[in-house]
Amino acid sequence: MNDLKPYAIDSQDVLAHWGTAAGQGLKQETALQRLLEFGENKISEAKTKNPWLIFFGQFNSFIIYVLFGACLVSAGLGEWIDALAILAIVIINSVLGFIQEYKAERSLKALKNLSAPTAKVRRAGQIITIQATKVVPGDILVLDSGDRIAADARIIESVNLRIDESILTGESHPVEKDKQARLKIETPLAERRNMVYSGSNVVYGRGQAVVVATGMKTEFGNIAHLLQTVEKETTPLMQRLEKVGRLLVYVCLGICVLVFALGVWRGGTYGEMLLTAVSLAVAAIPEGLPAIVTVVLALGVQRMAKRNALVRKLPAVETLGCTSVICTDKTGTLTQNKMMVRKIFAGGDFIELTGSGYDPQGNFLKQGKRINANRQLDVIQSLRIAVLCNNAQLNQDEKNDLWQVTGDPTEGALLAAAAKAGIWRKDLEQYYEYIDEIPFDSAKKRMSVLYRRKETGFVFTKGSPENILERCDRICVLGKINPLTIEEKEKIRQANSNLATQALRVLAVAYKEVPADQLLGRSEKLEEKLVFVGLLAMIDPPRLEVKDAVNQCKKAGIKVIMITGDQKDTAVAIARELGILDEHGLVLDGTELEAMSEQQLAAAVDKVQVYARTASEHKLIIIKALKAKGYVIAMTGDGVNDAPAIKEADIGMAMGITGTDVTKEAADMILLDDNFSTIVRAVEEGRGIYANIKRFVGYLLSCNFSEVMTMLGAGLIGLPVPLLPIQILWINLVTDGFPALALGVEPTEQGVMSHRPRQAREKLLTRRDLANLIFDGSVICIVTVTSFVIGQHWFQAGLGQARTMAFSTLVLAQLVQVFNCRSWHISLFKLGFFSNTYLVYAVFLSIVMQVSVLYVPVLQRVFKTEALALGPLAVILALAFVPLLLTEALKIKRRRNLAL
């Protein structure tokens, strides 16, 4: 039936196709047969991975293989401590990776939470309640206000039926349904007024509908299928680290082989030189790099949580730093997902209202100046009518103090607007006695409520402006009733047109007084010869902070694109107001998108700033087209219809308050305050974290390079081995641990959001970075070998003391090097030695550990060191600061070159 498009054919033909009748429904035996044929009405899950396969899959990495090899060799040579340390690092990283991937497997399970647990159906002429999973095609659903719809169905009967479909379409207000609507085949999901869809909610009225799709054949099922087929790609950082790891391993192993060969050639024993080469390999390969990256990302997660961004998947923290496009849903993300009266036209004037959502706090403005609403008689009368002709409730939640609406959001917006002027229903009903209601009808497009005050009856009416205007013969101006002239009618129509062009939803309000005895019955005459009072225009308004956040994105070189299921006019109005859409931007809707080929979309995607009337599959197509262009995409949203695109994006972001469970499970990050500006703060944090990762990677590699070159350089110039294996391993422990971690919490540099995002394919270390670390590593190597030579020849010390001097010089020089790595262009004296207190503490701890090795007798025997006098210590101190002084000199030179 889905192929026949049930919304494009008559409802009687749909009933005939499924062999059912509106008043009877299916027979029980027919329903059982169809349950066997079509299966249960539930979302099927993709085959999940075995947890053990997920866990062992974490070891499938080149650098992990090498670390396992180093672990085995260390164990074979009796270096059990180092072997256990390497093994612990590998296992910890694998466990963290397993936890992240296992959580990702839960994305589809949340869809079940949105399925209706039960459904009312008509079978064999009787209305019964059954489990929603037992609903089959051809069943007649019986719909009432408050029901969650169990399956996709064609409406066959409707009485003032309104459905909240925002979870699927992004529409911010309920959709009026019409069983008589004749639609074209190409009608988008959000405009199918004769259909109801699984997972949406009945907010008003009642109806019946014949089921045309269940389970995976529903629109909900289509979203589930999209979620199942989306595959997450490796993040840019992980790709870079894998390449750096491979290159480093090959280079280090080659040098270690060369050191081994040189040592044997110079007369060293095979066992001694093998131990030296393996120790050097373990020191040179940054086995702690994955652990430090994980810890730094985890620390970033903690900082971001304090800024209302909850990160579910660690790599997302870093990927934020290279985000170049933010694709955002409109409803609930850029806007408040709460209708709000923006303007009132009454007494010939436009009055503007301020405020946020349903909060009854706000001001009334006339020509930009604040006014006292209670002095505007026609405005007050308009609001009184809006409150009395209303079935919604406005209440404050006791738990969080937020104002919430029970009932139609549009009517809730009217209550909130009136409350800003101090008008509440409970106060009005002390003077007006409720008599009856003439309910809203989609054909008449109006509703009226009848009240009595002493012997006078009142008819309060609201509805579409054209409909109300046709039934008015008088107008209220400044509290006085005047005849409604042709000129006045035209002025009202122009005001309505002006408001509609701003994508505002407009309602007209009117009333009349009649003798109280005429209120009995629902006569059509009660809604004739009304007094026109005003127009109330509302919209789902933008969040107050979003415009500034969009501007910050532009300054940071990040493009913001709106992707919404809402109407094009509404999307354009909001996008222009927020600065997302400019005069050069294109706007596409879902129909236009479907008509484009891949090549046409690829040619246009760079220019499109707003996509309207989009379904889930459209959003997925857009994300894939942008990724094909090389953009790094962050996708935000709150509805189920956003989930597949959120999962496909490089960074998926869900709203924490309004977001559905499905969206949160598919996301990499959750915005706890549903605030678009939190994304900007998260991107800033991501850029800072990436910069810190570059810092400690550069630090680790420059230190490891200095160790390798020290051993190789000494061998090439004919010196004895300057460092023993146990000393090399100690250096690896003292300098690669806490100082590297402390670099990971380096404060974010000012102006990090003033430049364009880095390219996803950008190398982790640029040529300039490599040149810096080779230079620094070479200088450390030179000062270490110099210290060794001075110890042998100047102080005429034995080989043990010379090695102790080289050992200490290398440790101290590397600890000084960590300060160099804080910035390659800003002077340390400008940054301040103590601006990163964690680093100061880490270096101090490492120095204490090194001093202990030199002067504690037990440790002297273990590490083959000797106590040093003041002379050697002075030489060590002087040489260790040479790399810092040379680097500062280079920074000065670079700044001068830039100035020229």
Disulfide bonds with the S-S distance in Angstrom:
none
